Amino acid sequence: MRVLITEKKEDGRLEAIDRRDWTEDMLAALQHANYILLNGQEYEMLEGRLNVNDATMEILVAPVSESGSVPQ
């Protein structure tokens, strides 16, 4: 399945940061994970939705700072 990861910036803007096909195992792991690593950056997964028209899982994330907190 195609997965689109969108980052919520500190100023509220949304920016698509990754789009790729995920395996069934990766999709199943979403049930057990709250954070993802992408290109060396850790993100907290905020919410997800299934876009049926595009056959895409869309995941909204926020970057985790080095102190371990998510910017507000």
Biopython code that builds the backbone (N, CA, C, O; Angstrom):
import numpy as np
from Bio.PDB.StructureBuilder import StructureBuilder

atoms = [
    (1, "MET", "N", (0.840, -1.177, 0.000)),
    (1, "MET", "CA", (0.000, 0.000, 0.000)),
    (1, "MET", "C", (0.889, 1.245, 0.000)),
    (1, "MET", "O", (1.950, 1.264, 0.623)),
    (2, "ARG", "N", (0.449, 2.256, -0.691)),
    (2, "ARG", "CA", (1.156, 3.533, -0.736)),
    (2, "ARG", "C", (0.894, 4.280, 0.574)),
    (2, "ARG", "O", (-0.244, 4.356, 1.037)),
    (3, "VAL", "N", (1.970, 4.836, 1.172)),
    (3, "VAL", "CA", (1.876, 5.604, 2.415)),
    (3, "VAL", "C", (2.466, 6.987, 2.168)),
    (3, "VAL", "O", (3.564, 7.124, 1.628)),
    (4, "LEU", "N", (1.717, 8.007, 2.574)),
    (4, "LEU", "CA", (2.154, 9.397, 2.489)),
    (4, "LEU", "C", (2.380, 9.893, 3.909)),
    (4, "LEU", "O", (1.464, 9.857, 4.731)),
    (5, "ILE", "N", (3.595, 10.358, 4.206)),
    (5, "ILE", "CA", (3.901, 10.911, 5.525)),
    (5, "ILE", "C", (3.985, 12.420, 5.378)),
    (5, "ILE", "O", (4.736, 12.939, 4.553)),
    (6, "THR", "N", (3.196, 13.118, 6.199)),
    (6, "THR", "CA", (3.133, 14.572, 6.164)),
    (6, "THR", "C", (3.557, 15.117, 7.514)),
    (6, "THR", "O", (3.058, 14.695, 8.557)),
    (7, "GLU", "N", (4.497, 16.071, 7.478)),
    (7, "GLU", "CA", (4.997, 16.679, 8.719)),
    (7, "GLU", "C", (4.207, 17.938, 9.030)),
    (7, "GLU", "O", (3.987, 18.782, 8.162)),
    (8, "LYS", "N", (3.782, 18.050, 10.293)),
    (8, "LYS", "CA", (3.149, 19.272, 10.776)),
    (8, "LYS", "C", (4.264, 20.167, 11.313)),
    (8, "LYS", "O", (4.910, 19.836, 12.308)),
    (9, "LYS", "N", (4.485, 21.299, 10.653)),
    (9, "LYS", "CA", (5.536, 22.234, 11.040)),
    (9, "LYS", "C", (5.102, 23.035, 12.266)),
    (9, "LYS", "O", (3.917, 23.085, 12.598)),
    (10, "GLU", "N", (6.074, 23.662, 12.938)),
    (10, "GLU", "CA", (5.777, 24.444, 14.141)),
    (10, "GLU", "C", (4.792, 25.571, 13.869)),
    (10, "GLU", "O", (4.014, 25.936, 14.750)),
    (11, "ASP", "N", (4.813, 26.130, 12.654)),
    (11, "ASP", "CA", (3.904, 27.229, 12.321)),
    (11, "ASP", "C", (2.549, 26.731, 11.817)),
    (11, "ASP", "O", (1.712, 27.528, 11.392)),
    (12, "GLY", "N", (2.336, 25.420, 11.863)),
    (12, "GLY", "CA", (1.049, 24.848, 11.473)),
    (12, "GLY", "C", (0.976, 24.385, 10.029)),
    (12, "GLY", "O", (0.023, 23.705, 9.650)),
    (13, "ARG", "N", (1.967, 24.741, 9.212)),
    (13, "ARG", "CA", (1.974, 24.290, 7.826)),
    (13, "ARG", "C", (2.147, 22.776, 7.753)),
    (13, "ARG", "O", (2.719, 22.164, 8.655)),
    (14, "LEU", "N", (1.654, 22.185, 6.686)),
    (14, "LEU", "CA", (1.810, 20.755, 6.438)),
    (14, "LEU", "C", (2.713, 20.569, 5.235)),
    (14, "LEU", "O", (2.553, 21.242, 4.217)),
    (15, "GLU", "N", (3.678, 19.638, 5.355)),
    (15, "GLU", "CA", (4.619, 19.380, 4.262)),
    (15, "GLU", "C", (4.790, 17.877, 4.075)),
    (15, "GLU", "O", (5.172, 17.165, 5.003)),
    (16, "ALA", "N", (4.505, 17.406, 2.870)),
    (16, "ALA", "CA", (4.716, 15.990, 2.553)),
    (16, "ALA", "C", (6.218, 15.719, 2.568)),
    (16, "ALA", "O", (6.983, 16.392, 1.876)),
    (17, "ILE", "N", (6.641, 14.722, 3.367)),
    (17, "ILE", "CA", (8.073, 14.437, 3.482)),
    (17, "ILE", "C", (8.453, 13.058, 2.964)),
    (17, "ILE", "O", (9.639, 12.772, 2.794)),
    (18, "ASP", "N", (7.474, 12.200, 2.711)),
    (18, "ASP", "CA", (7.803, 10.876, 2.191)),
    (18, "ASP", "C", (6.563, 10.256, 1.566)),
    (18, "ASP", "O", (5.448, 10.416, 2.062)),
    (19, "ARG", "N", (6.779, 9.556, 0.481)),
    (19, "ARG", "CA", (5.700, 8.821, -0.189)),
    (19, "ARG", "C", (6.328, 7.577, -0.778)),
    (19, "ARG", "O", (7.213, 7.663, -1.629)),
    (20, "ARG", "N", (5.872, 6.420, -0.325)),
    (20, "ARG", "CA", (6.419, 5.160, -0.839)),
    (20, "ARG", "C", (5.448, 4.027, -0.548)),
    (20, "ARG", "O", (4.498, 4.190, 0.217)),
    (21, "ASP", "N", (5.696, 2.877, -1.167)),
    (21, "ASP", "CA", (4.901, 1.677, -0.899)),
    (21, "ASP", "C", (5.457, 0.991, 0.337)),
    (21, "ASP", "O", (6.670, 0.830, 0.475)),
    (22, "TRP", "N", (4.566, 0.587, 1.237)),
    (22, "TRP", "CA", (4.941, -0.141, 2.448)),
    (22, "TRP", "C", (4.488, -1.584, 2.315)),
    (22, "TRP", "O", (3.485, -1.881, 1.665)),
    (23, "THR", "N", (5.243, -2.472, 2.941)),
    (23, "THR", "CA", (4.856, -3.882, 2.959)),
    (23, "THR", "C", (3.720, -4.083, 3.961)),
    (23, "THR", "O", (3.437, -3.204, 4.775)),
    (24, "GLU", "N", (3.085, -5.228, 3.894)),
    (24, "GLU", "CA", (2.025, -5.559, 4.850)),
    (24, "GLU", "C", (2.562, -5.591, 6.278)),
    (24, "GLU", "O", (1.867, -5.192, 7.212)),
    (25, "ASP", "N", (3.806, -6.066, 6.451)),
    (25, "ASP", "CA", (4.410, -6.113, 7.787)),
    (25, "ASP", "C", (4.618, -4.709, 8.351)),
    (25, "ASP", "O", (4.383, -4.478, 9.537)),
    (26, "MET", "N", (5.058, -3.770, 7.510)),
    (26, "MET", "CA", (5.250, -2.393, 7.971)),
    (26, "MET", "C", (3.909, -1.766, 8.363)),
    (26, "MET", "O", (3.821, -1.067, 9.372)),
    (27, "LEU", "N", (2.882, -2.012, 7.577)),
    (27, "LEU", "CA", (1.559, -1.478, 7.900)),
    (27, "LEU", "C", (1.037, -2.077, 9.205)),
    (27, "LEU", "O", (0.449, -1.365, 10.019)),
    (28, "ALA", "N", (1.243, -3.358, 9.409)),
    (28, "ALA", "CA", (0.794, -4.010, 10.641)),
    (28, "ALA", "C", (1.532, -3.446, 11.852)),
    (28, "ALA", "O", (0.958, -3.350, 12.937)),
    (29, "ALA", "N", (2.790, -3.074, 11.677)),
    (29, "ALA", "CA", (3.582, -2.527, 12.787)),
    (29, "ALA", "C", (3.047, -1.183, 13.264)),
    (29, "ALA", "O", (3.334, -0.776, 14.390)),
    (30, "LEU", "N", (2.279, -0.487, 12.436)),
    (30, "LEU", "CA", (1.696, 0.791, 12.852)),
    (30, "LEU", "C", (0.820, 0.643, 14.092)),
    (30, "LEU", "O", (0.665, 1.597, 14.855)),
    (31, "GLN", "N", (0.248, -0.538, 14.301)),
    (31, "GLN", "CA", (-0.603, -0.778, 15.464)),
    (31, "GLN", "C", (0.192, -0.760, 16.763)),
    (31, "GLN", "O", (-0.387, -0.605, 17.839)),
    (32, "HIS", "N", (1.505, -0.916, 16.679)),
    (32, "HIS", "CA", (2.345, -1.040, 17.868)),
    (32, "HIS", "C", (3.332, 0.105, 18.042)),
    (32, "HIS", "O", (4.062, 0.142, 19.032)),
    (33, "ALA", "N", (3.366, 1.027, 17.111)),
    (33, "ALA", "CA", (4.372, 2.092, 17.151)),
    (33, "ALA", "C", (3.715, 3.463, 17.312)),
    (33, "ALA", "O", (2.650, 3.727, 16.755)),
    (34, "ASN", "N", (4.368, 4.319, 18.076)),
    (34, "ASN", "CA", (3.922, 5.703, 18.221)),
    (34, "ASN", "C", (4.888, 6.669, 17.539)),
    (34, "ASN", "O", (4.553, 7.826, 17.285)),
    (35, "TYR", "N", (6.089, 6.175, 17.247)),
    (35, "TYR", "CA", (7.141, 6.993, 16.655)),
    (35, "TYR", "C", (7.719, 6.275, 15.453)),
    (35, "TYR", "O", (7.735, 5.045, 15.397)),
    (36, "ILE", "N", (8.198, 7.058, 14.483)),
    (36, "ILE", "CA", (8.886, 6.494, 13.325)),
    (36, "ILE", "C", (10.199, 7.240, 13.128)),
    (36, "ILE", "O", (10.337, 8.397, 13.524)),
    (37, "LEU", "N", (11.153, 6.563, 12.513)),
    (37, "LEU", "CA", (12.418, 7.182, 12.110)),
    (37, "LEU", "C", (12.414, 7.286, 10.593)),
    (37, "LEU", "O", (12.119, 6.318, 9.892)),
    (38, "LEU", "N", (12.745, 8.472, 10.097)),
    (38, "LEU", "CA", (12.767, 8.704, 8.663)),
    (38, "LEU", "C", (13.948, 9.608, 8.352)),
    (38, "LEU", "O", (14.012, 10.746, 8.818)),
    (39, "ASN", "N", (14.879, 9.094, 7.562)),
    (39, "ASN", "CA", (16.061, 9.871, 7.177)),
    (39, "ASN", "C", (16.807, 10.439, 8.380)),
    (39, "ASN", "O", (17.280, 11.574, 8.343)),
    (40, "GLY", "N", (16.911, 9.646, 9.448)),
    (40, "GLY", "CA", (17.663, 10.043, 10.629)),
    (40, "GLY", "C", (16.909, 10.935, 11.594)),
    (40, "GLY", "O", (17.451, 11.289, 12.641)),
    (41, "GLN", "N", (15.679, 11.312, 11.282)),
    (41, "GLN", "CA", (14.863, 12.169, 12.155)),
    (41, "GLN", "C", (13.760, 11.317, 12.790)),
    (41, "GLN", "O", (13.139, 10.493, 12.119)),
    (42, "GLU", "N", (13.524, 11.524, 14.088)),
    (42, "GLU", "CA", (12.438, 10.829, 14.772)),
    (42, "GLU", "C", (11.192, 11.696, 14.732)),
    (42, "GLU", "O", (11.248, 12.909, 14.935)),
    (43, "TYR", "N", (10.057, 11.041, 14.462)),
    (43, "TYR", "CA", (8.767, 11.729, 14.393)),
    (43, "TYR", "C", (7.756, 10.999, 15.265)),
    (43, "TYR", "O", (7.770, 9.771, 15.357)),
    (44, "GLU", "N", (6.885, 11.764, 15.900)),
    (44, "GLU", "CA", (5.740, 11.183, 16.593)),
    (44, "GLU", "C", (4.584, 11.137, 15.614)),
    (44, "GLU", "O", (4.294, 12.122, 14.935)),
    (45, "MET", "N", (3.923, 9.988, 15.543)),
    (45, "MET", "CA", (2.756, 9.862, 14.684)),
    (45, "MET", "C", (1.559, 10.445, 15.419)),
    (45, "MET", "O", (1.213, 9.994, 16.510)),
    (46, "LEU", "N", (0.924, 11.454, 14.815)),
    (46, "LEU", "CA", (-0.188, 12.141, 15.441)),
    (46, "LEU", "C", (-1.531, 11.532, 15.073)),
    (46, "LEU", "O", (-2.395, 11.346, 15.930)),
    (47, "GLU", "N", (-1.698, 11.228, 13.815)),
    (47, "GLU", "CA", (-2.948, 10.605, 13.364)),
    (47, "GLU", "C", (-2.753, 10.029, 11.977)),
    (47, "GLU", "O", (-1.775, 10.327, 11.291)),
    (48, "GLY", "N", (-3.685, 9.212, 11.586)),
    (48, "GLY", "CA", (-3.632, 8.616, 10.262)),
    (48, "GLY", "C", (-5.025, 8.518, 9.675)),
    (48, "GLY", "O", (-6.024, 8.475, 10.394)),
    (49, "ARG", "N", (-5.070, 8.484, 8.370)),
    (49, "ARG", "CA", (-6.360, 8.288, 7.699)),
    (49, "ARG", "C", (-6.135, 7.503, 6.423)),
    (49, "ARG", "O", (-5.062, 7.552, 5.822)),
    (50, "LEU", "N", (-7.147, 6.794, 6.031)),
    (50, "LEU", "CA", (-7.106, 6.007, 4.810)),
    (50, "LEU", "C", (-7.821, 6.785, 3.716)),
    (50, "LEU", "O", (-9.023, 7.037, 3.810)),
    (51, "ASN", "N", (-7.091, 7.159, 2.694)),
    (51, "ASN", "CA", (-7.661, 7.855, 1.546)),
    (51, "ASN", "C", (-8.065, 6.781, 0.536)),
    (51, "ASN", "O", (-7.229, 6.272, -0.211)),
    (52, "VAL", "N", (-9.326, 6.450, 0.524)),
    (52, "VAL", "CA", (-9.829, 5.363, -0.319)),
    (52, "VAL", "C", (-9.713, 5.721, -1.796)),
    (52, "VAL", "O", (-9.396, 4.860, -2.617)),
    (53, "ASN", "N", (-9.965, 6.980, -2.140)),
    (53, "ASN", "CA", (-9.913, 7.389, -3.550)),
    (53, "ASN", "C", (-8.528, 7.207, -4.152)),
    (53, "ASN", "O", (-8.401, 6.828, -5.317)),
    (54, "ASP", "N", (-7.483, 7.477, -3.360)),
    (54, "ASP", "CA", (-6.107, 7.351, -3.848)),
    (54, "ASP", "C", (-5.439, 6.055, -3.423)),
    (54, "ASP", "O", (-4.282, 5.815, -3.768)),
    (55, "ALA", "N", (-6.157, 5.209, -2.672)),
    (55, "ALA", "CA", (-5.586, 3.969, -2.134)),
    (55, "ALA", "C", (-4.286, 4.266, -1.384)),
    (55, "ALA", "O", (-3.269, 3.603, -1.589)),
    (56, "THR", "N", (-4.340, 5.278, -0.511)),
    (56, "THR", "CA", (-3.159, 5.742, 0.212)),
    (56, "THR", "C", (-3.461, 5.867, 1.699)),
    (56, "THR", "O", (-4.514, 6.373, 2.085)),
    (57, "MET", "N", (-2.538, 5.405, 2.528)),
    (57, "MET", "CA", (-2.589, 5.650, 3.958)),
    (57, "MET", "C", (-1.833, 6.948, 4.196)),
    (57, "MET", "O", (-0.674, 7.068, 3.798)),
    (58, "GLU", "N", (-2.468, 7.915, 4.835)),
    (58, "GLU", "CA", (-1.846, 9.206, 5.106)),
    (58, "GLU", "C", (-1.555, 9.308, 6.597)),
    (58, "GLU", "O", (-2.446, 9.119, 7.425)),
    (59, "ILE", "N", (-0.298, 9.609, 6.937)),
    (59, "ILE", "CA", (0.109, 9.688, 8.341)),
    (59, "ILE", "C", (0.623, 11.088, 8.621)),
    (59, "ILE", "O", (1.517, 11.578, 7.931)),
    (60, "LEU", "N", (0.053, 11.736, 9.644)),
    (60, "LEU", "CA", (0.490, 13.060, 10.071)),
    (60, "LEU", "C", (1.482, 12.887, 11.213)),
    (60, "LEU", "O", (1.197, 12.194, 12.190)),
    (61, "VAL", "N", (2.655, 13.520, 11.088)),
    (61, "VAL", "CA", (3.715, 13.378, 12.082)),
    (61, "VAL", "C", (4.221, 14.748, 12.521)),
    (61, "VAL", "O", (4.045, 15.750, 11.828)),
    (62, "ALA", "N", (4.853, 14.761, 13.695)),
    (62, "ALA", "CA", (5.532, 15.957, 14.196)),
    (62, "ALA", "C", (6.934, 15.546, 14.600)),
    (62, "ALA", "O", (7.120, 14.476, 15.179)),
    (63, "PRO", "N", (7.936, 16.388, 14.303)),
    (63, "PRO", "CA", (9.316, 16.032, 14.652)),
    (63, "PRO", "C", (9.511, 16.033, 16.157)),
    (63, "PRO", "O", (8.917, 16.840, 16.871)),
    (64, "VAL", "N", (10.348, 15.124, 16.632)),
    (64, "VAL", "CA", (10.700, 15.058, 18.042)),
    (64, "VAL", "C", (12.042, 15.781, 18.201)),
    (64, "VAL", "O", (12.997, 15.497, 17.478)),
    (65, "SER", "N", (12.105, 16.703, 19.139)),
    (65, "SER", "CA", (13.360, 17.439, 19.334)),
    (65, "SER", "C", (14.375, 16.534, 20.000)),
    (65, "SER", "O", (14.037, 15.440, 20.451)),
    (66, "GLU", "N", (15.627, 16.990, 20.062)),
    (66, "GLU", "CA", (16.685, 16.191, 20.678)),
    (66, "GLU", "C", (16.409, 15.953, 22.156)),
    (66, "GLU", "O", (16.923, 14.992, 22.727)),
    (67, "SER", "N", (15.605, 16.814, 22.789)),
    (67, "SER", "CA", (15.285, 16.620, 24.211)),
    (67, "SER", "C", (14.191, 15.580, 24.382)),
    (67, "SER", "O", (13.861, 15.189, 25.502)),
    (68, "GLY", "N", (13.619, 15.126, 23.242)),
    (68, "GLY", "CA", (12.608, 14.079, 23.298)),
    (68, "GLY", "C", (11.189, 14.594, 23.299)),
    (68, "GLY", "O", (10.252, 13.808, 23.440)),
    (69, "SER", "N", (10.998, 15.913, 23.143)),
    (69, "SER", "CA", (9.650, 16.457, 23.151)),
    (69, "SER", "C", (9.233, 16.863, 21.755)),
    (69, "SER", "O", (10.066, 17.121, 20.886)),
    (70, "VAL", "N", (7.924, 16.915, 21.557)),
    (70, "VAL", "CA", (7.361, 17.340, 20.277)),
    (70, "VAL", "C", (7.070, 18.820, 20.381)),
    (70, "VAL", "O", (6.400, 19.240, 21.325)),
    (71, "PRO", "N", (7.555, 19.641, 19.436)),
    (71, "PRO", "CA", (7.249, 21.078, 19.466)),
    (71, "PRO", "C", (5.751, 21.305, 19.402)),
    (71, "PRO", "O", (5.048, 20.569, 18.709)),
    (72, "GLN", "N", (5.257, 22.285, 20.093)),
    (72, "GLN", "CA", (3.817, 22.600, 20.094)),
    (72, "GLN", "C", (3.460, 23.485, 18.953)),
    (72, "GLN", "O", (2.295, 23.850, 18.796)),
]
sb = StructureBuilder()
sb.init_structure("model")
sb.init_model(0)
sb.init_chain("A")
sb.init_seg("    ")
for serial, (resi, resn, name, xyz) in enumerate(atoms, 1):
    if name == "N":
        sb.init_residue(resn, " ", resi, " ")
    sb.init_atom(name, np.array(xyz, "f"), 0.0, 1.0, " ", f" {name:<3s}", serial, name[0])
structure = sb.get_structure()
